[in-house]
Amino acid sequence: MQSRNGWEIQFRKNVHMYCHRLVVAKAGRRYEVPCEDTPDGFIGVWLYDVGLESHLQQDLLAALVKWAQSSGLACKIYETRDSYVSTTAGGDA
C-alpha cells in the first residue's frame, strides 16, 4: 500500500487476465477503481466510473498521477470517456 495526497492506494496486477485491482481509501471512504491493460500498452484507469463528486475526483486524480509516476506505470487516467491524463512525460502512455 502506498499513500499519496492522503489517499491510501493498493494495486494488484492481473487479478483476472488483463484486469487489475485498484483500491483507494481516504477519510474512511473506500473505492474500487476499474482499470485494465490496453492493446496500446498502457493501463487504462476509468476514474469517471467511480462516480465521485468533482472535488474528490480531482483530488484522487492528482494522487493517482503521483502514484503511477513513482511506480513507473504508464497509465491514462480517464476523467470522462473522452478526457484523460497521461502519466508519461510525452503524454502518450
Phi and psi in degrees as GROMACS dihedral restraints (atoms count N, CA, C in turn):
[ dihedral_restraints ]
;  ai    aj    ak    al  type     phi  dphi    fc
    3     4     5     6     1  -123.1    20    10
    4     5     6     7     1   156.4    20    10
    6     7     8     9     1  -121.1    20    10
    7     8     9    10     1   130.3    20    10
    9    10    11    12     1  -140.7    20    10
   10    11    12    13     1   127.3    20    10
   12    13    14    15     1    54.1    20    10
   13    14    15    16     1    31.6    20    10
   15    16    17    18     1    84.8    20    10
   16    17    18    19     1    -3.9    20    10
   18    19    20    21     1   -92.4    20    10
   19    20    21    22     1   131.7    20    10
   21    22    23    24     1   -88.6    20    10
   22    23    24    25     1   127.3    20    10
   24    25    26    27     1  -122.7    20    10
   25    26    27    28     1   124.3    20    10
   27    28    29    30     1  -118.3    20    10
   28    29    30    31     1   133.5    20    10
   30    31    32    33     1  -134.6    20    10
   31    32    33    34     1   131.0    20    10
   33    34    35    36     1  -131.5    20    10
   34    35    36    37     1   119.1    20    10
   36    37    38    39     1   -74.4    20    10
   37    38    39    40     1   148.1    20    10
   39    40    41    42     1    49.7    20    10
   40    41    42    43     1    53.4    20    10
   42    43    44    45     1   -71.1    20    10
   43    44    45    46     1   -25.9    20    10
   45    46    47    48     1  -150.5    20    10
   46    47    48    49     1   102.6    20    10
   48    49    50    51     1    53.9    20    10
   49    50    51    52     1  -108.6    20    10
   51    52    53    54     1   -99.7    20    10
   52    53    54    55     1     4.8    20    10
   54    55    56    57     1   -91.9    20    10
   55    56    57    58     1   144.4    20    10
   57    58    59    60     1  -117.3    20    10
   58    59    60    61     1   166.4    20    10
   60    61    62    63     1  -112.7    20    10
   61    62    63    64     1   118.0    20    10
   63    64    65    66     1  -122.2    20    10
   64    65    66    67     1   112.0    20    10
   66    67    68    69     1  -117.6    20    10
   67    68    69    70     1   130.9    20    10
   69    70    71    72     1  -126.0    20    10
   70    71    72    73     1   149.5    20    10
   72    73    74    75     1  -147.8    20    10
   73    74    75    76     1   144.9    20    10
   75    76    77    78     1  -159.9    20    10
   76    77    78    79     1   137.0    20    10
   78    79    80    81     1    52.1    20    10
   79    80    81    82     1    42.2    20    10
   81    82    83    84     1    80.0    20    10
   82    83    84    85     1     0.4    20    10
   84    85    86    87     1  -104.7    20    10
   85    86    87    88     1   141.1    20    10
   87    88    89    90     1  -129.3    20    10
   88    89    90    91     1   136.2    20    10
   90    91    92    93     1  -135.9    20    10
   91    92    93    94     1   145.5    20    10
   93    94    95    96     1  -103.6    20    10
   94    95    96    97     1   127.3    20    10
   96    97    98    99     1  -106.4    20    10
   97    98    99   100     1   118.1    20    10
   99   100   101   102     1   -62.4    20    10
  100   101   102   103     1   135.8    20    10
  102   103   104   105     1  -157.2    20    10
  103   104   105   106     1   153.6    20    10
  105   106   107   108     1  -161.9    20    10
  106   107   108   109     1   159.3    20    10
  108   109   110   111     1   -68.0    20    10
  109   110   111   112     1   148.8    20    10
  111   112   113   114     1  -115.8    20    10
  112   113   114   115     1   160.3    20    10
  114   115   116   117     1   -61.7    20    10
  115   116   117   118     1   -20.4    20    10
  117   118   119   120     1   -87.2    20    10
  118   119   120   121     1     3.4    20    10
  120   121   122   123     1    91.5    20    10
  121   122   123   124     1     9.6    20    10
  123   124   125   126     1  -119.0    20    10
  124   125   126   127     1   169.1    20    10
  126   127   128   129     1   -94.0    20    10
  127   128   129   130     1   122.5    20    10
  129   130   131   132     1   -86.6    20    10
  130   131   132   133     1   124.0    20    10
  132   133   134   135     1  -113.6    20    10
  133   134   135   136     1   117.5    20    10
  135   136   137   138     1   -96.3    20    10
  136   137   138   139     1    70.4    20    10
  138   139   140   141     1   -61.5    20    10
  139   140   141   142     1   -36.4    20    10
  141   142   143   144     1   -62.1    20    10
  142   143   144   145     1   -23.1    20    10
  144   145   146   147     1   -73.4    20    10
  145   146   147   148     1   -13.6    20    10
  147   148   149   150     1   -75.8    20    10
  148   149   150   151     1   -28.9    20    10
  150   151   152   153     1    78.6    20    10
  151   152   153   154     1    34.8    20    10
  153   154   155   156     1   -78.6    20    10
  154   155   156   157     1   155.4    20    10
  156   157   158   159     1   -63.3    20    10
  157   158   159   160     1   152.3    20    10
  159   160   161   162     1   -53.1    20    10
  160   161   162   163     1   -46.5    20    10
  162   163   164   165     1   -66.9    20    10
  163   164   165   166     1   -35.2    20    10
  165   166   167   168     1   -70.4    20    10
  166   167   168   169     1   -39.0    20    10
  168   169   170   171     1   -62.9    20    10
  169   170   171   172     1   -42.9    20    10
  171   172   173   174     1   -66.0    20    10
  172   173   174   175     1   -39.1    20    10
  174   175   176   177     1   -63.8    20    10
  175   176   177   178     1   -45.6    20    10
  177   178   179   180     1   -67.4    20    10
  178   179   180   181     1   -38.9    20    10
  180   181   182   183     1   -56.1    20    10
  181   182   183   184     1   -48.4    20    10
  183   184   185   186     1   -59.8    20    10
  184   185   186   187     1   -41.4    20    10
  186   187   188   189     1   -65.9    20    10
  187   188   189   190     1   -42.3    20    10
  189   190   191   192     1   -66.8    20    10
  190   191   192   193     1   -36.8    20    10
  192   193   194   195     1   -62.3    20    10
  193   194   195   196     1   -48.5    20    10
  195   196   197   198     1   -60.6    20    10
  196   197   198   199     1   -43.9    20    10
  198   199   200   201     1   -62.1    20    10
  199   200   201   202     1   -48.8    20    10
  201   202   203   204     1   -64.1    20    10
  202   203   204   205     1   -42.4    20    10
  204   205   206   207     1   -63.9    20    10
  205   206   207   208     1   -43.3    20    10
  207   208   209   210     1   -71.3    20    10
  208   209   210   211     1   -21.9    20    10
  210   211   212   213     1   -91.1    20    10
  211   212   213   214     1    -6.6    20    10
  213   214   215   216     1    73.0    20    10
  214   215   216   217     1    26.5    20    10
  216   217   218   219     1   -98.0    20    10
  217   218   219   220     1   130.3    20    10
  219   220   221   222     1   -85.2    20    10
  220   221   222   223     1   110.6    20    10
  222   223   224   225     1  -129.3    20    10
  223   224   225   226     1   152.9    20    10
  225   226   227   228     1  -118.5    20    10
  226   227   228   229     1   116.5    20    10
  228   229   230   231     1  -100.7    20    10
  229   230   231   232     1   110.0    20    10
  231   232   233   234     1   -84.4    20    10
  232   233   234   235     1   118.4    20    10
  234   235   236   237     1   -81.1    20    10
  235   236   237   238     1   -33.7    20    10
  237   238   239   240     1  -138.8    20    10
  238   239   240   241     1   178.2    20    10
  240   241   242   243     1   -60.4    20    10
  241   242   243   244     1   -29.1    20    10
  243   244   245   246     1  -112.6    20    10
  244   245   246   247     1    -1.6    20    10
  246   247   248   249     1  -127.6    20    10
  247   248   249   250     1   126.4    20    10
  249   250   251   252     1  -137.5    20    10
  250   251   252   253     1   163.7    20    10
  252   253   254   255     1  -115.9    20    10
  253   254   255   256     1   128.0    20    10
  255   256   257   258     1   -91.6    20    10
  256   257   258   259     1   144.4    20    10
  258   259   260   261     1   -96.4    20    10
  259   260   261   262     1     7.3    20    10
  261   262   263   264     1  -106.0    20    10
  262   263   264   265     1   155.7    20    10
  264   265   266   267     1   -58.7    20    10
  265   266   267   268     1   -40.1    20    10
  267   268   269   270     1   -81.3    20    10
  268   269   270   271     1    -8.1    20    10
  270   271   272   273     1    91.5    20    10
  271   272   273   274     1   -18.8    20    10
  273   274   275   276     1  -106.5    20    10
  274   275   276   277     1   106.8    20    10
